[in-house]
Amino acid sequence: DPNMLVGVELPATEETTEEMVYVFAEEFARMGFDKEKLMRIFSRPFYAGAHQAYLQLGAKRIEEIVDECLGIWGRTSFK
């Protein structure tokens, strides 16, 4: 069935996990999320991929990446 959802688990290194965090943080920063909302995404188990990265890299590294992405994309505004 082409409409069946299939999940695949792939091995990841710390480097690929950081890249994933950058992608999440950039995407949500571009949508207007602030630091508090972004950190909540990573710290809550409901967001499985983001939370797994949070557990692997730690809150400090996630916060550094979030701050970097907000510094670049946090000023973007859509009307």
C-alpha positions, 0 to 999 in steps of 0.5 A, spaced: 500 500 500 503 506 497 499 510 503 502 506 508 506 510 513 513 506 514 518 508 519 526 507 518 531 507 523 538 510 521 544 510 525 546 517 527 553 520 529 553 526 534 555 531 527 548 528 524 544 529 530 547 537 530 545 538 523 538 535 525 537 540 530 539 546 526 534 544 521 529 544 526 531 550 529 531 554 523 525 551 520 521 554 527 525 560 527 523 562 520 516 561 522 516 566 528 517 561 534 521 565 540 527 561 544 522 559 549 517 555 544 523 552 541 526 550 547 520 547 549 519 543 542 526 540 544 525 538 551 518 535 550 518 527 549 512 529 544 516 531 539 520 525 538 526 526 534 527 533 537 527 530 544 532 525 542 537 530 540 536 534 546 537 527 550 543 526 546 546 533 545 544 536 552 540 542 553 546 547 553 548 545 546 541 545 544 540 552 546 547 554 543 544 552 536 537 555 538 540 562 539 545 561 533 539 560 528 534 565 532 540 570 531 540 569 523 532 567 522 529 570 528 528 577 525 524 574 519 517 577 519 512 575 515 505 579 514 
